[in-house]
Amino acid sequence: MKIIKYLLLLLLLGRFNAIAQTTQRPNIVFILADDLGYGDVGAYGQTKILTPNIDLLAKEGTKFTDFYAGAPVCSPSRGVLLTGKHTGHATIRGNMTIKGGLPGGKEGKTIYRAGLLPQEQTIGNVLSNAGYTTGLVGKWHVDGFDTLATPLAHGFDYFYGWLVAYPQTYTSTYWPDQWYRNGKVVPVPENQNGQHKYYTSEIITDDAIKFIDGHKNNKKPFFVMVNHSNPHSPLDVPHNTIYEGKDWTTDEKTYAAMVSYLDNSVGKIRKYLIDNGLDKNTIVIFTSDNGPRSEPTKSLTAVADFFQSSGPLKGYKRDVTEGGIREPFIVWGSKLIQQGATSATPGYFTDIMATLGGIAKAKPVLKTDGIDLFPYIQNPQSQPKDRFLYWEFFEGGYVQAVRYGKWKAIIKDGKLSLFNLSKDIHEDADVAAQHPEIVKQVKGYLQTCRTESPYWPLK
């Protein structure tokens, strides 16, 4: 009789544990590439560069076709991602300021940058306040030259990577000999004295897995951002892997290998989660910070064009056309996310804070410019009502862009051009004259969507 009672108790406890596991808030792994184009991934049409792990993530998860970065260059895009404010409201609206900011050096010149302000809340704060252990590995790039504007000051419990405010941490993009870890600059022993033994994407991957491993048995869920530098220039890689024998230029082989190293990182993280049973309660998000071609040089343009890195889209990094801002966006979770699904829901980095808050069941403590996309991730066939998505950019002259349903508007030098993306994804035919009612709606929105910036003034 005692044995039967004991067995019944075990069954009840097992059922309770199963219920507890299914209701536990999921862990979140956010993988961010750097200057990866919409068309650089097999799941989005790439045929020359092999990305089997990213493609598998899409096959086993949900792929968004109409998802956008926060800006066409790094710093403002990441600022939007972290704060949930689009570039009409964000503190950071460009890599370098037009007026004010803190001075620092770049390539022997003095430049000025703006970083996150002390009072600004990020997705790190939202998830930390919701009970998550938070970490970030790799590129931050929203500190400007402010040594206090680190991830540790904005909701992250752990940080290992490089900072603009600490030049010694990024003397080499891909072979750092020093990085910043939790308040201190520490050596990377494998790369000391000019050695090239520990490649950045491998450093980031190993440390991200170490972070996950250290928190996999905790009662608290974890959130980690895995912020790669690949495939941002300079083109650099330990070796050109499977592309060495290709009849390509050295730059083309190197770029392809850089994307492959990024893909390998995704594969290692996915495998670790599965091998440790974490895939059942972990959501992985993969995306990139802006379009391809790090600088508008002849050599990098040739590489981007060879691989059709922008896919069917017009433009590159620094453009507000689709090629500069539309990105791969894949959400994976073996037991939590619909497999093999595709969503055409328009979304962008502005939505990430609200979306991660939705995943974490966080209390809505911050007002953002975005919406919670999690319901549309869970049900890819559904779509929210049409809404305005907004960008502004200042390099080469002030330009604005708006997405509204199937419509895309670009405003430059006082002229508004309108494109029907459902018929003209390459933005070739300006149909503003044929659709005055849409033009009127967009212009009405433009009157309300931004505040003046002290760093990027219009006057």
MARTIRO-214096 format. One line per field, with one value per residue (C-alpha): residue in one letter; x, y, z. Coordinates in nm, 2 decimals. Layout:
BEGIN
r	c(a,...)
px	c(X,...)
py	c(Y,...)
pz	c(Z,...)
//
This chain:
BEGIN
r	c(m,k,i,i,k,y,l,l,l,l,l,l,l,g,r,f,n,a,i,a,q,t,t,q,r,p,n,i,v,f,i,l,a,d,d,l,g,y,g,d,v,g,a,y,g,q,t,k,i,l,t,p,n,i,d,l,l,a,k,e,g,t,k,f,t,d,f,y,a,g,a,p,v,c,s,p,s,r,g,v,l,l,t,g,k,h,t,g,h,a,t,i,r,g,n,m,t,i,k,g,g,l,p,g,g,k,e,g,k,t,i,y,r,a,g,l,l,p,q,e,q,t,i,g,n,v,l,s,n,a,g,y,t,t,g,l,v,g,k,w,h,v,d,g,f,d,t,l,a,t,p,l,a,h,g,f,d,y,f,y,g,w,l,v,a,y,p,q,t,y,t,s,t,y,w,p,d,q,w,y,r,n,g,k,v,v,p,v,p,e,n,q,n,g,q,h,k,y,y,t,s,e,i,i,t,d,d,a,i,k,f,i,d,g,h,k,n,n,k,k,p,f,f,v,m,v,n,h,s,n,p,h,s,p,l,d,v,p,h,n,t,i,y,e,g,k,d,w,t,t,d,e,k,t,y,a,a,m,v,s,y,l,d,n,s,v,g,k,i,r,k,y,l,i,d,n,g,l,d,k,n,t,i,v,i,f,t,s,d,n,g,p,r,s,e,p,t,k,s,l,t,a,v,a,d,f,f,q,s,s,g,p,l,k,g,y,k,r,d,v,t,e,g,g,i,r,e,p,f,i,v,w,g,s,k,l,i,q,q,g,a,t,s,a,t,p,g,y,f,t,d,i,m,a,t,l,g,g,i,a,k,a,k,p,v,l,k,t,d,g,i,d,l,f,p,y,i,q,n,p,q,s,q,p,k,d,r,f,l,y,w,e,f,f,e,g,g,y,v,q,a,v,r,y,g,k,w,k,a,i,i,k,d,g,k,l,s,l,f,n,l,s,k,d,i,h,e,d,a,d,v,a,a,q,h,p,e,i,v,k,q,v,k,g,y,l,q,t,c,r,t,e,s,p,y,w,p,l,k)
px	c(0.00,0.28,0.45,0.13,0.10,0.46,0.42,0.10,0.29,0.57,0.32,0.16,0.49,0.59,0.27,0.32,0.68,0.56,0.30,0.56,0.79,0.53,0.42,0.77,0.87,1.10,1.47,1.56,1.86,1.89,2.15,2.24,2.46,2.64,2.59,2.43,2.20,1.85,1.98,2.29,2.10,1.98,1.64,1.60,1.73,2.11,2.25,2.63,2.70,2.59,2.40,2.26,2.22,2.04,1.83,1.75,1.64,1.40,1.27,1.21,1.08,0.90,1.05,0.94,0.96,0.89,1.10,1.32,1.62,1.60,1.82,2.05,2.37,2.49,2.46,2.11,1.98,2.10,1.97,1.62,1.65,1.75,1.51,1.20,1.21,1.23,1.47,1.22,1.24,1.56,1.87,2.10,2.01,2.34,2.68,2.82,2.65,2.59,2.61,2.74,2.82,3.14,3.47,3.68,3.91,3.85,4.11,4.32,4.04,3.83,3.46,3.16,2.91,2.61,2.54,2.25,2.16,2.19,1.81,1.73,1.58,1.66,1.54,1.80,1.60,1.27,1.38,1.59,1.28,1.08,1.31,1.55,1.93,2.06,2.38,2.53,2.83,3.01,2.92,2.74,2.81,2.56,2.80,2.93,3.25,3.08,3.27,2.97,2.72,2.79,2.55,2.60,2.44,2.14,1.99,2.25,2.40,2.69,2.88,3.19,3.28,3.41,3.31,3.36,3.46,3.74,3.95,4.19,3.91,3.86,4.21,4.13,3.77,3.84,4.14,4.10,4.38,4.18,3.80,3.58,3.44,3.21,3.38,3.74,3.95,4.09,4.34,4.25,4.55,4.53,4.57,4.84,5.16,4.99,4.88,4.57,4.45,4.10,3.86,3.58,3.28,3.43,3.50,3.14,2.99,3.20,3.12,2.75,2.73,2.93,2.68,2.39,2.56,2.61,2.24,2.07,1.99,1.88,1.52,1.54,1.51,1.79,1.82,2.14,2.22,2.48,2.61,2.84,3.07,3.04,3.03,3.11,3.43,3.73,3.70,3.89,3.86,4.09,4.06,3.82,3.68,3.48,3.51,3.88,3.86,3.59,3.67,3.60,3.80,3.98,3.73,3.44,3.58,3.65,3.31,3.14,3.36,3.27,2.90,2.98,3.15,2.83,2.62,2.85,2.78,2.40,2.45,2.67,2.41,2.12,2.30,2.39,2.03,1.91,2.18,2.10,1.72,1.69,1.53,1.19,1.18,1.40,1.32,1.60,1.57,1.81,1.84,2.09,2.13,2.12,2.18,2.50,2.82,2.99,3.13,3.04,3.37,3.42,3.55,3.28,3.01,3.15,3.12,2.77,2.66,2.83,2.63,2.32,2.34,2.03,1.83,1.55,1.57,1.72,2.01,2.27,2.37,2.31,2.01,1.65,1.54,1.45,1.80,1.94,1.69,1.49,1.65,1.62,1.42,1.38,1.22,1.29,1.19,1.13,0.83,0.72,0.73,0.54,0.76,0.81,0.59,0.63,0.49,0.44,0.36,0.56,0.77,1.10,1.35,1.12,0.89,1.16,1.12,0.75,0.78,1.04,0.83,0.54,0.75,0.86,0.52,0.68,0.47,0.44,0.66,0.78,0.61,0.76,0.70,0.65,0.40,0.42,0.47,0.46,0.09,0.18,0.49,0.27,0.01,0.20,-0.12,-0.26,-0.16,-0.21,-0.39,-0.18,0.03,0.32,0.68,0.93,1.29,1.50,1.87,2.12,2.43,2.42,2.13,1.82,1.59,1.27,1.11,0.76,0.61,0.23,0.08,0.19,0.30,0.65,0.72,1.06,1.09,1.40,1.46,1.09,0.98,0.77,0.80,0.55,0.60,0.36,0.58,0.33,0.39,0.73,0.96,1.26,1.10,1.13,0.79,0.69,0.31,0.26,0.06,-0.18,-0.26,-0.31,-0.51,-0.22,0.02,-0.21,-0.22,0.16,0.21,-0.03,0.17,0.49,0.36,0.34,0.61,0.92,1.08,1.38,1.72,1.99,2.25,2.08,1.90,1.71,1.79)
py	c(0.00,0.24,0.16,0.24,0.57,0.65,0.57,0.79,1.07,1.04,1.05,1.36,1.53,1.44,1.59,1.90,1.94,1.90,2.17,2.39,2.34,2.43,2.74,2.87,3.18,3.09,3.17,3.41,3.41,3.70,3.66,3.98,3.99,4.30,4.43,4.10,4.16,4.04,3.81,3.68,3.39,3.08,3.10,3.44,3.34,3.32,3.05,3.09,3.12,2.82,2.89,2.55,2.63,2.96,2.79,2.51,2.77,2.91,2.56,2.47,2.81,3.11,3.33,3.70,3.84,4.20,4.28,4.59,4.72,5.04,5.24,5.19,5.21,5.04,5.28,5.42,5.08,4.92,5.21,5.16,4.79,4.84,5.13,5.07,5.43,5.48,5.73,6.02,5.99,5.81,5.97,5.81,5.89,5.84,5.70,6.05,6.36,6.68,6.90,6.83,6.49,6.36,6.37,6.07,5.94,5.73,5.66,5.95,6.20,6.36,6.27,6.32,6.06,6.04,5.75,5.62,5.86,5.74,5.75,5.55,5.21,4.92,4.56,4.46,4.66,4.53,4.16,4.22,4.38,4.08,3.84,3.74,3.71,3.92,3.91,4.06,3.93,4.11,4.45,4.72,5.03,5.27,5.41,5.69,5.79,5.78,5.53,5.50,5.41,5.03,4.74,4.71,5.06,4.96,4.65,4.38,4.17,4.05,4.19,4.07,4.26,4.58,4.94,5.26,5.44,5.20,5.22,4.95,4.70,4.73,4.78,4.47,4.39,4.02,3.94,4.15,4.12,4.30,4.31,4.46,4.21,4.33,4.66,4.58,4.56,4.21,4.04,3.78,3.56,3.38,3.71,3.88,4.00,4.02,3.66,3.56,3.25,3.33,3.47,3.71,3.51,3.21,3.42,3.55,3.20,3.03,3.30,3.31,2.93,2.97,3.22,2.99,2.69,2.89,2.98,2.67,2.52,2.85,2.91,3.24,3.24,3.39,3.64,3.68,3.90,3.74,4.05,3.94,4.16,3.93,4.01,4.38,4.51,4.47,4.14,3.90,3.54,3.26,3.07,3.07,2.72,2.55,2.84,2.82,2.63,2.86,3.06,3.38,3.68,3.67,3.93,3.71,3.40,3.59,3.74,3.41,3.25,3.53,3.45,3.08,3.15,3.34,3.04,2.80,3.01,2.97,2.60,2.56,2.75,2.56,2.23,2.33,2.41,2.08,1.87,2.02,2.00,2.38,2.40,2.30,2.63,2.87,3.11,3.20,3.52,3.58,3.90,4.18,4.54,4.69,4.62,4.49,4.67,4.83,5.11,5.24,5.14,4.98,4.66,4.61,4.70,4.44,4.17,4.27,4.27,3.93,3.77,3.98,4.05,4.28,4.00,4.15,4.49,4.82,4.97,4.89,5.00,5.38,5.37,5.39,5.20,4.83,4.70,4.92,4.84,4.51,4.22,3.85,3.78,3.42,3.31,2.95,2.74,2.36,2.35,2.71,2.84,2.71,2.52,2.60,2.91,3.23,3.57,3.88,4.09,4.42,4.47,4.64,4.69,4.94,4.64,4.43,4.58,4.52,4.18,4.05,4.20,3.99,3.67,3.74,3.84,4.16,4.43,4.72,4.97,5.17,5.35,5.26,5.33,4.96,4.69,4.34,4.10,3.79,3.71,3.73,3.51,3.25,3.28,3.37,3.37,3.67,4.03,4.35,4.65,4.86,5.10,5.35,5.24,5.52,5.60,5.91,5.94,6.22,6.10,6.26,6.48,6.45,6.17,6.01,5.68,5.54,5.20,5.18,4.85,4.78,5.14,5.28,5.65,5.81,6.19,6.38,6.74,6.81,6.55,6.25,5.94,5.65,5.29,4.99,4.72,4.45,4.51,4.69,4.56,4.72,5.07,5.17,5.33,5.64,5.62,5.93,6.11,5.82,5.79,6.13,5.99,5.77,6.07,6.28,6.01,5.98,6.36,6.38,6.12,6.30,6.60,6.40,6.13,6.31,6.54,6.76,6.62,6.83,6.61,6.60,6.93,7.02,7.39)
pz	c(0.00,0.09,-0.24,-0.44,-0.25,-0.32,-0.69,-0.71,-0.54,-0.80,-1.08,-0.94,-0.89,-1.25,-1.38,-1.17,-1.30,-1.66,-1.61,-1.44,-1.74,-2.00,-1.81,-1.74,-1.93,-2.22,-2.24,-2.53,-2.75,-2.99,-3.26,-3.45,-3.76,-3.88,-4.24,-4.35,-4.65,-4.71,-4.99,-4.81,-4.66,-4.84,-4.69,-4.85,-5.19,-5.17,-5.40,-5.38,-5.01,-4.81,-4.49,-4.38,-4.01,-4.06,-4.33,-4.09,-3.83,-4.09,-4.18,-3.82,-3.73,-3.87,-4.13,-4.18,-4.53,-4.45,-4.14,-4.11,-3.92,-3.72,-3.95,-4.25,-4.04,-3.72,-3.42,-3.48,-3.58,-3.26,-3.06,-3.20,-3.13,-2.77,-2.68,-2.89,-3.02,-3.40,-3.54,-3.52,-3.14,-3.07,-2.91,-3.16,-3.52,-3.70,-3.65,-3.60,-3.49,-3.69,-3.38,-3.03,-2.89,-2.74,-2.94,-3.02,-3.28,-3.59,-3.86,-3.73,-3.74,-3.46,-3.48,-3.25,-3.14,-2.92,-2.70,-2.49,-2.21,-1.85,-1.80,-2.12,-2.06,-2.29,-2.35,-2.09,-1.83,-1.94,-1.92,-1.60,-1.43,-1.55,-1.36,-1.64,-1.61,-1.90,-2.10,-2.41,-2.60,-2.89,-3.04,-2.84,-3.05,-2.87,-2.62,-2.84,-2.66,-2.32,-2.10,-1.86,-2.14,-2.12,-2.13,-1.75,-1.71,-1.92,-1.77,-1.87,-1.59,-1.80,-2.09,-2.29,-2.60,-2.74,-2.68,-2.89,-2.57,-2.51,-2.83,-2.70,-2.73,-3.10,-3.24,-3.45,-3.56,-3.60,-3.39,-3.06,-2.81,-2.54,-2.47,-2.21,-1.95,-1.68,-1.61,-1.69,-2.01,-2.01,-2.25,-2.51,-2.46,-2.80,-2.99,-2.78,-2.95,-3.29,-3.30,-3.49,-3.31,-3.18,-3.44,-3.32,-3.43,-3.24,-2.93,-2.93,-2.99,-2.72,-2.46,-2.54,-2.49,-2.17,-2.05,-2.14,-1.97,-1.66,-1.63,-1.78,-1.44,-1.27,-1.17,-1.35,-1.73,-1.93,-2.22,-2.41,-2.71,-2.94,-3.14,-3.42,-3.63,-3.94,-4.22,-4.16,-4.33,-4.32,-4.51,-4.28,-4.19,-4.06,-4.40,-4.69,-4.59,-4.87,-5.11,-5.15,-5.48,-5.63,-5.94,-5.74,-5.64,-5.30,-5.17,-5.28,-5.11,-4.79,-4.77,-4.83,-4.56,-4.31,-4.37,-4.32,-3.98,-3.88,-3.99,-3.80,-3.49,-3.53,-3.57,-3.26,-3.05,-3.19,-3.12,-2.77,-2.69,-2.83,-2.67,-2.33,-2.36,-2.36,-2.71,-2.55,-2.37,-2.56,-2.84,-3.08,-3.30,-3.59,-3.78,-3.89,-3.82,-4.17,-4.54,-4.70,-4.83,-4.53,-4.73,-5.07,-5.22,-5.57,-5.42,-5.16,-5.41,-5.64,-5.37,-5.28,-5.64,-5.71,-5.43,-5.49,-5.12,-5.13,-5.31,-5.52,-5.33,-5.43,-5.25,-4.98,-4.63,-4.60,-4.82,-4.70,-5.00,-4.92,-4.97,-4.69,-4.42,-4.50,-4.32,-4.26,-3.95,-3.82,-3.50,-3.38,-3.08,-3.13,-2.90,-2.90,-3.26,-3.56,-3.80,-4.16,-4.15,-4.33,-4.22,-4.43,-4.13,-4.16,-3.85,-3.75,-3.47,-3.30,-3.22,-3.05,-2.70,-2.69,-2.85,-2.60,-2.33,-2.46,-2.47,-2.12,-1.99,-1.87,-1.72,-1.98,-1.80,-2.10,-2.39,-2.72,-3.09,-3.16,-3.11,-2.96,-3.26,-3.04,-3.12,-3.50,-3.44,-3.27,-3.55,-3.87,-4.07,-3.88,-3.93,-3.74,-3.89,-4.13,-3.94,-4.01,-3.98,-3.99,-4.05,-4.09,-4.19,-4.24,-4.42,-4.77,-4.68,-4.47,-4.59,-4.44,-4.52,-4.43,-4.48,-4.46,-4.55,-4.91,-4.96,-4.92,-4.92,-4.95,-4.88,-4.99,-5.07,-5.01,-5.27,-5.18,-5.39,-5.34,-5.43,-5.42,-5.27,-5.36,-5.73,-5.72,-5.46,-5.63,-5.59,-5.95,-6.03,-5.84,-5.82,-5.59,-5.86,-5.90,-5.53,-5.38,-5.09,-4.97,-5.01,-4.80,-4.52,-4.52,-4.51,-4.22,-4.03,-4.11,-3.92,-3.60,-3.61,-3.49,-3.24,-3.30,-3.21,-3.05,-3.23,-3.57,-3.60,-3.92,-3.89)
//
